[in-house]
Amino acid sequence: MNALSHRETDALALVEIIDLKWLLAGEGLHLHVERLQKDPAYARGVLAAAAASKNPALREVALRVRKLLGADAA
């Protein structure tokens, strides 16, 4: 069976968020991880900035994080 536990799923989501954090840092933007996870308005702003980037890797990670965070970040 290849099902992931809740803890493993959370860890993978955190890896995606950390990828987003470092890619944004490369563009001079700071990401507060806990705030991204708890503040939908903040998440929308950060993800909108990432989606507008010229960096395709950043746009892709932002899309994955948006899906992980659910409809509140859309």
Biopython code that builds the backbone (N, CA, C, O; Angstrom):
import numpy as np
from Bio.PDB.StructureBuilder import StructureBuilder

atoms = [
    (1, "MET", "N", (0.845, -1.177, 0.000)),
    (1, "MET", "CA", (0.000, 0.000, 0.000)),
    (1, "MET", "C", (0.892, 1.243, 0.000)),
    (1, "MET", "O", (1.882, 1.302, 0.729)),
    (2, "ASN", "N", (0.540, 2.224, -0.814)),
    (2, "ASN", "CA", (1.355, 3.425, -0.959)),
    (2, "ASN", "C", (0.710, 4.667, -0.361)),
    (2, "ASN", "O", (1.136, 5.783, -0.660)),
    (3, "ALA", "N", (-0.288, 4.502, 0.460)),
    (3, "ALA", "CA", (-0.967, 5.653, 1.053)),
    (3, "ALA", "C", (-0.036, 6.373, 2.027)),
    (3, "ALA", "O", (0.742, 5.748, 2.747)),
    (4, "LEU", "N", (-0.135, 7.695, 2.031)),
    (4, "LEU", "CA", (0.674, 8.507, 2.943)),
    (4, "LEU", "C", (-0.113, 8.797, 4.206)),
    (4, "LEU", "O", (-1.330, 8.981, 4.167)),
    (5, "SER", "N", (0.591, 8.837, 5.324)),
    (5, "SER", "CA", (-0.053, 9.214, 6.575)),
    (5, "SER", "C", (-0.290, 10.725, 6.570)),
    (5, "SER", "O", (0.273, 11.452, 5.752)),
    (6, "HIS", "N", (-1.122, 11.175, 7.484)),
    (6, "HIS", "CA", (-1.392, 12.614, 7.612)),
    (6, "HIS", "C", (-0.090, 13.365, 7.897)),
    (6, "HIS", "O", (0.130, 14.448, 7.353)),
    (7, "ARG", "N", (0.750, 12.815, 8.720)),
    (7, "ARG", "CA", (2.035, 13.445, 9.070)),
    (7, "ARG", "C", (2.932, 13.556, 7.833)),
    (7, "ARG", "O", (3.585, 14.580, 7.635)),
    (8, "GLU", "N", (2.967, 12.519, 7.008)),
    (8, "GLU", "CA", (3.773, 12.550, 5.785)),
    (8, "GLU", "C", (3.227, 13.577, 4.795)),
    (8, "GLU", "O", (3.994, 14.284, 4.141)),
    (9, "THR", "N", (1.913, 13.655, 4.689)),
    (9, "THR", "CA", (1.285, 14.629, 3.800)),
    (9, "THR", "C", (1.606, 16.047, 4.262)),
    (9, "THR", "O", (1.920, 16.910, 3.443)),
    (10, "ASP", "N", (1.530, 16.289, 5.563)),
    (10, "ASP", "CA", (1.877, 17.611, 6.112)),
    (10, "ASP", "C", (3.335, 17.951, 5.832)),
    (10, "ASP", "O", (3.656, 19.093, 5.502)),
    (11, "ALA", "N", (4.219, 16.965, 5.962)),
    (11, "ALA", "CA", (5.644, 17.195, 5.721)),
    (11, "ALA", "C", (5.884, 17.549, 4.259)),
    (11, "ALA", "O", (6.676, 18.443, 3.962)),
    (12, "LEU", "N", (5.211, 16.857, 3.345)),
    (12, "LEU", "CA", (5.364, 17.163, 1.925)),
    (12, "LEU", "C", (4.825, 18.553, 1.596)),
    (12, "LEU", "O", (5.405, 19.263, 0.775)),
    (13, "ALA", "N", (3.724, 18.943, 2.228)),
    (13, "ALA", "CA", (3.185, 20.288, 2.024)),
    (13, "ALA", "C", (4.182, 21.333, 2.517)),
    (13, "ALA", "O", (4.366, 22.363, 1.868)),
    (14, "LEU", "N", (4.813, 21.085, 3.632)),
    (14, "LEU", "CA", (5.795, 22.028, 4.167)),
    (14, "LEU", "C", (6.994, 22.154, 3.227)),
    (14, "LEU", "O", (7.540, 23.245, 3.064)),
    (15, "VAL", "N", (7.400, 21.058, 2.615)),
    (15, "VAL", "CA", (8.501, 21.103, 1.650)),
    (15, "VAL", "C", (8.130, 22.028, 0.485)),
    (15, "VAL", "O", (8.961, 22.816, 0.035)),
    (16, "GLU", "N", (6.909, 21.937, 0.003)),
    (16, "GLU", "CA", (6.458, 22.813, -1.086)),
    (16, "GLU", "C", (6.477, 24.279, -0.651)),
    (16, "GLU", "O", (6.890, 25.153, -1.414)),
    (17, "ILE", "N", (6.033, 24.540, 0.567)),
    (17, "ILE", "CA", (6.008, 25.913, 1.070)),
    (17, "ILE", "C", (7.431, 26.453, 1.226)),
    (17, "ILE", "O", (7.689, 27.620, 0.931)),
    (18, "ILE", "N", (8.340, 25.616, 1.684)),
    (18, "ILE", "CA", (9.737, 26.055, 1.823)),
    (18, "ILE", "C", (10.354, 26.307, 0.444)),
    (18, "ILE", "O", (11.134, 27.245, 0.278)),
    (19, "ASP", "N", (10.010, 25.481, -0.537)),
    (19, "ASP", "CA", (10.457, 25.754, -1.913)),
    (19, "ASP", "C", (9.968, 27.127, -2.360)),
    (19, "ASP", "O", (10.722, 27.906, -2.943)),
    (20, "LEU", "N", (8.696, 27.416, -2.081)),
    (20, "LEU", "CA", (8.126, 28.711, -2.436)),
    (20, "LEU", "C", (8.883, 29.833, -1.733)),
    (20, "LEU", "O", (9.209, 30.853, -2.340)),
    (21, "LYS", "N", (9.156, 29.632, -0.457)),
    (21, "LYS", "CA", (9.875, 30.650, 0.326)),
    (21, "LYS", "C", (11.218, 30.995, -0.310)),
    (21, "LYS", "O", (11.547, 32.172, -0.456)),
    (22, "TRP", "N", (12.001, 29.978, -0.692)),
    (22, "TRP", "CA", (13.331, 30.231, -1.239)),
    (22, "TRP", "C", (13.270, 30.807, -2.641)),
    (22, "TRP", "O", (14.093, 31.649, -2.999)),
    (23, "LEU", "N", (12.317, 30.371, -3.432)),
    (23, "LEU", "CA", (12.177, 30.952, -4.771)),
    (23, "LEU", "C", (11.758, 32.421, -4.676)),
    (23, "LEU", "O", (12.240, 33.252, -5.445)),
    (24, "LEU", "N", (10.872, 32.742, -3.743)),
    (24, "LEU", "CA", (10.488, 34.142, -3.539)),
    (24, "LEU", "C", (11.672, 34.957, -3.030)),
    (24, "LEU", "O", (11.848, 36.106, -3.432)),
    (25, "ALA", "N", (12.472, 34.384, -2.161)),
    (25, "ALA", "CA", (13.655, 35.088, -1.650)),
    (25, "ALA", "C", (14.584, 35.469, -2.793)),
    (25, "ALA", "O", (15.213, 36.527, -2.765)),
    (26, "GLY", "N", (14.667, 34.607, -3.796)),
    (26, "GLY", "CA", (15.481, 34.902, -4.960)),
    (26, "GLY", "C", (14.991, 36.113, -5.738)),
    (26, "GLY", "O", (15.735, 36.700, -6.523)),
    (27, "GLU", "N", (13.739, 36.481, -5.516)),
    (27, "GLU", "CA", (13.161, 37.660, -6.158)),
    (27, "GLU", "C", (13.060, 38.836, -5.190)),
    (27, "GLU", "O", (12.450, 39.860, -5.496)),
    (28, "GLY", "N", (13.667, 38.669, -4.020)),
    (28, "GLY", "CA", (13.681, 39.754, -3.054)),
    (28, "GLY", "C", (12.428, 39.865, -2.202)),
    (28, "GLY", "O", (12.191, 40.900, -1.579)),
    (29, "LEU", "N", (11.619, 38.803, -2.167)),
    (29, "LEU", "CA", (10.383, 38.818, -1.382)),
    (29, "LEU", "C", (10.507, 37.870, -0.199)),
    (29, "LEU", "O", (11.032, 36.764, -0.330)),
    (30, "HIS", "N", (10.017, 38.312, 0.966)),
    (30, "HIS", "CA", (10.067, 37.511, 2.186)),
    (30, "HIS", "C", (8.736, 36.786, 2.363)),
    (30, "HIS", "O", (7.672, 37.375, 2.169)),
    (31, "LEU", "N", (8.796, 35.516, 2.728)),
    (31, "LEU", "CA", (7.594, 34.727, 2.996)),
    (31, "LEU", "C", (7.603, 34.296, 4.447)),
    (31, "LEU", "O", (8.579, 33.708, 4.912)),
    (32, "HIS", "N", (6.532, 34.577, 5.168)),
    (32, "HIS", "CA", (6.351, 34.118, 6.542)),
    (32, "HIS", "C", (5.506, 32.844, 6.478)),
    (32, "HIS", "O", (4.311, 32.898, 6.186)),
    (33, "VAL", "N", (6.131, 31.705, 6.753)),
    (33, "VAL", "CA", (5.503, 30.402, 6.547)),
    (33, "VAL", "C", (4.223, 30.242, 7.360)),
    (33, "VAL", "O", (3.188, 29.875, 6.804)),
    (34, "GLU", "N", (4.270, 30.508, 8.658)),
    (34, "GLU", "CA", (3.071, 30.330, 9.489)),
    (34, "GLU", "C", (1.940, 31.237, 9.037)),
    (34, "GLU", "O", (0.783, 30.820, 9.006)),
    (35, "ARG", "N", (2.266, 32.474, 8.687)),
    (35, "ARG", "CA", (1.232, 33.397, 8.244)),
    (35, "ARG", "C", (0.604, 32.922, 6.932)),
    (35, "ARG", "O", (-0.606, 33.037, 6.742)),
    (36, "LEU", "N", (1.427, 32.393, 6.035)),
    (36, "LEU", "CA", (0.911, 31.852, 4.785)),
    (36, "LEU", "C", (-0.120, 30.766, 5.057)),
    (36, "LEU", "O", (-1.139, 30.678, 4.371)),
    (37, "GLN", "N", (0.152, 29.936, 6.067)),
    (37, "GLN", "CA", (-0.730, 28.811, 6.376)),
    (37, "GLN", "C", (-1.998, 29.231, 7.107)),
    (37, "GLN", "O", (-3.001, 28.520, 7.051)),
    (38, "LYS", "N", (-1.974, 30.370, 7.789)),
    (38, "LYS", "CA", (-3.106, 30.744, 8.644)),
    (38, "LYS", "C", (-3.881, 31.981, 8.197)),
    (38, "LYS", "O", (-4.998, 32.201, 8.666)),
    (39, "ASP", "N", (-3.324, 32.785, 7.310)),
    (39, "ASP", "CA", (-3.935, 34.055, 6.911)),
    (39, "ASP", "C", (-4.273, 34.012, 5.419)),
    (39, "ASP", "O", (-3.394, 34.218, 4.583)),
    (40, "PRO", "N", (-5.539, 33.745, 5.078)),
    (40, "PRO", "CA", (-5.918, 33.613, 3.664)),
    (40, "PRO", "C", (-5.631, 34.864, 2.828)),
    (40, "PRO", "O", (-5.246, 34.749, 1.664)),
    (41, "ALA", "N", (-5.813, 36.042, 3.398)),
    (41, "ALA", "CA", (-5.545, 37.268, 2.637)),
    (41, "ALA", "C", (-4.050, 37.388, 2.324)),
    (41, "ALA", "O", (-3.674, 37.754, 1.211)),
    (42, "TYR", "N", (-3.211, 37.081, 3.296)),
    (42, "TYR", "CA", (-1.764, 37.094, 3.094)),
    (42, "TYR", "C", (-1.385, 36.066, 2.029)),
    (42, "TYR", "O", (-0.604, 36.359, 1.123)),
    (43, "ALA", "N", (-1.940, 34.869, 2.144)),
    (43, "ALA", "CA", (-1.644, 33.802, 1.181)),
    (43, "ALA", "C", (-2.030, 34.228, -0.233)),
    (43, "ALA", "O", (-1.268, 34.008, -1.174)),
    (44, "ARG", "N", (-3.196, 34.828, -0.388)),
    (44, "ARG", "CA", (-3.622, 35.290, -1.724)),
    (44, "ARG", "C", (-2.624, 36.290, -2.293)),
    (44, "ARG", "O", (-2.273, 36.209, -3.471)),
    (45, "GLY", "N", (-2.166, 37.226, -1.478)),
    (45, "GLY", "CA", (-1.210, 38.229, -1.940)),
    (45, "GLY", "C", (0.124, 37.623, -2.344)),
    (45, "GLY", "O", (0.676, 37.960, -3.391)),
    (46, "VAL", "N", (0.638, 36.732, -1.513)),
    (46, "VAL", "CA", (1.918, 36.084, -1.803)),
    (46, "VAL", "C", (1.802, 35.244, -3.069)),
    (46, "VAL", "O", (2.669, 35.298, -3.941)),
    (47, "LEU", "N", (0.731, 34.471, -3.163)),
    (47, "LEU", "CA", (0.569, 33.596, -4.320)),
    (47, "LEU", "C", (0.313, 34.391, -5.597)),
    (47, "LEU", "O", (0.715, 33.963, -6.679)),
    (48, "ALA", "N", (-0.339, 35.523, -5.487)),
    (48, "ALA", "CA", (-0.533, 36.383, -6.661)),
    (48, "ALA", "C", (0.804, 36.937, -7.136)),
    (48, "ALA", "O", (1.064, 36.996, -8.338)),
    (49, "ALA", "N", (1.650, 37.344, -6.196)),
    (49, "ALA", "CA", (2.975, 37.849, -6.565)),
    (49, "ALA", "C", (3.794, 36.744, -7.234)),
    (49, "ALA", "O", (4.483, 36.990, -8.224)),
    (50, "ALA", "N", (3.717, 35.544, -6.699)),
    (50, "ALA", "CA", (4.452, 34.421, -7.276)),
    (50, "ALA", "C", (3.915, 34.070, -8.663)),
    (50, "ALA", "O", (4.688, 33.754, -9.567)),
    (51, "ALA", "N", (2.605, 34.124, -8.829)),
    (51, "ALA", "CA", (1.999, 33.807, -10.127)),
    (51, "ALA", "C", (2.380, 34.822, -11.194)),
    (51, "ALA", "O", (2.382, 34.500, -12.383)),
    (52, "ALA", "N", (2.699, 36.036, -10.785)),
    (52, "ALA", "CA", (3.074, 37.091, -11.732)),
    (52, "ALA", "C", (4.563, 37.075, -12.076)),
    (52, "ALA", "O", (5.020, 37.854, -12.913)),
    (53, "SER", "N", (5.311, 36.191, -11.433)),
    (53, "SER", "CA", (6.761, 36.125, -11.649)),
    (53, "SER", "C", (7.089, 35.655, -13.067)),
    (53, "SER", "O", (6.307, 34.947, -13.702)),
    (54, "LYS", "N", (8.253, 36.064, -13.542)),
    (54, "LYS", "CA", (8.767, 35.573, -14.824)),
    (54, "LYS", "C", (9.448, 34.217, -14.667)),
    (54, "LYS", "O", (9.788, 33.573, -15.659)),
    (55, "ASN", "N", (9.648, 33.784, -13.421)),
    (55, "ASN", "CA", (10.318, 32.520, -13.125)),
    (55, "ASN", "C", (9.310, 31.364, -13.201)),
    (55, "ASN", "O", (8.420, 31.276, -12.355)),
    (56, "PRO", "N", (9.433, 30.484, -14.192)),
    (56, "PRO", "CA", (8.463, 29.392, -14.330)),
    (56, "PRO", "C", (8.471, 28.424, -13.141)),
    (56, "PRO", "O", (7.425, 27.880, -12.790)),
    (57, "ALA", "N", (9.631, 28.202, -12.519)),
    (57, "ALA", "CA", (9.687, 27.312, -11.349)),
    (57, "ALA", "C", (8.891, 27.905, -10.198)),
    (57, "ALA", "O", (8.185, 27.179, -9.498)),
    (58, "LEU", "N", (8.994, 29.207, -9.993)),
    (58, "LEU", "CA", (8.248, 29.880, -8.934)),
    (58, "LEU", "C", (6.747, 29.807, -9.208)),
    (58, "LEU", "O", (5.960, 29.538, -8.300)),
    (59, "ARG", "N", (6.356, 30.044, -10.441)),
    (59, "ARG", "CA", (4.922, 29.962, -10.781)),
    (59, "ARG", "C", (4.374, 28.556, -10.537)),
    (59, "ARG", "O", (3.255, 28.403, -10.045)),
    (60, "GLU", "N", (5.148, 27.538, -10.875)),
    (60, "GLU", "CA", (4.709, 26.147, -10.689)),
    (60, "GLU", "C", (4.573, 25.798, -9.211)),
    (60, "GLU", "O", (3.582, 25.192, -8.802)),
    (61, "VAL", "N", (5.560, 26.177, -8.418)),
    (61, "VAL", "CA", (5.481, 25.906, -6.968)),
    (61, "VAL", "C", (4.299, 26.661, -6.366)),
    (61, "VAL", "O", (3.589, 26.122, -5.518)),
    (62, "ALA", "N", (4.085, 27.892, -6.791)),
    (62, "ALA", "CA", (2.954, 28.679, -6.271)),
    (62, "ALA", "C", (1.629, 27.991, -6.579)),
    (62, "ALA", "O", (0.722, 27.988, -5.746)),
    (63, "LEU", "N", (1.515, 27.418, -7.753)),
    (63, "LEU", "CA", (0.288, 26.705, -8.117)),
    (63, "LEU", "C", (0.089, 25.487, -7.211)),
    (63, "LEU", "O", (-1.022, 25.225, -6.750)),
    (64, "ARG", "N", (1.157, 24.755, -6.964)),
    (64, "ARG", "CA", (1.046, 23.594, -6.068)),
    (64, "ARG", "C", (0.684, 24.014, -4.649)),
    (64, "ARG", "O", (-0.140, 23.364, -4.006)),
    (65, "VAL", "N", (1.282, 25.081, -4.158)),
    (65, "VAL", "CA", (0.975, 25.555, -2.804)),
    (65, "VAL", "C", (-0.467, 26.048, -2.740)),
    (65, "VAL", "O", (-1.157, 25.798, -1.751)),
    (66, "ARG", "N", (-0.931, 26.740, -3.770)),
    (66, "ARG", "CA", (-2.320, 27.196, -3.810)),
    (66, "ARG", "C", (-3.260, 26.004, -3.656)),
    (66, "ARG", "O", (-4.238, 26.078, -2.912)),
    (67, "LYS", "N", (-2.973, 24.912, -4.350)),
    (67, "LYS", "CA", (-3.808, 23.709, -4.244)),
    (67, "LYS", "C", (-3.731, 23.097, -2.846)),
    (67, "LYS", "O", (-4.737, 22.635, -2.307)),
    (68, "LEU", "N", (-2.543, 23.097, -2.271)),
    (68, "LEU", "CA", (-2.373, 22.556, -0.923)),
    (68, "LEU", "C", (-3.159, 23.341, 0.123)),
    (68, "LEU", "O", (-3.741, 22.770, 1.045)),
    (69, "LEU", "N", (-3.163, 24.667, -0.042)),
    (69, "LEU", "CA", (-3.834, 25.535, 0.934)),
    (69, "LEU", "C", (-5.353, 25.541, 0.767)),
    (69, "LEU", "O", (-6.078, 25.930, 1.683)),
    (70, "GLY", "N", (-5.826, 25.117, -0.384)),
    (70, "GLY", "CA", (-7.266, 25.020, -0.605)),
    (70, "GLY", "C", (-7.868, 26.302, -1.149)),
    (70, "GLY", "O", (-7.157, 27.226, -1.545)),
    (71, "ALA", "N", (-9.174, 26.338, -1.160)),
    (71, "ALA", "CA", (-9.944, 27.411, -1.795)),
    (71, "ALA", "C", (-9.696, 28.787, -1.162)),
    (71, "ALA", "O", (-9.837, 29.801, -1.846)),
    (72, "ASP", "N", (-9.330, 28.847, 0.123)),
    (72, "ASP", "CA", (-9.130, 30.137, 0.776)),
    (72, "ASP", "C", (-8.002, 30.939, 0.143)),
    (72, "ASP", "O", (-7.997, 32.169, 0.197)),
    (73, "ALA", "N", (-7.050, 30.237, -0.455)),
    (73, "ALA", "CA", (-5.907, 30.931, -1.043)),
    (73, "ALA", "C", (-6.110, 31.183, -2.531)),
    (73, "ALA", "O", (-5.253, 31.779, -3.184)),
    (74, "ALA", "N", (-7.206, 30.745, -3.053)),
    (74, "ALA", "CA", (-7.441, 30.905, -4.503)),
    (74, "ALA", "C", (-7.816, 32.293, -4.870)),
    (74, "ALA", "O", (-8.043, 32.581, -6.045)),
]
sb = StructureBuilder()
sb.init_structure("model")
sb.init_model(0)
sb.init_chain("A")
sb.init_seg("    ")
for serial, (resi, resn, name, xyz) in enumerate(atoms, 1):
    if name == "N":
        sb.init_residue(resn, " ", resi, " ")
    sb.init_atom(name, np.array(xyz, "f"), 0.0, 1.0, " ", f" {name:<3s}", serial, name[0])
structure = sb.get_structure()
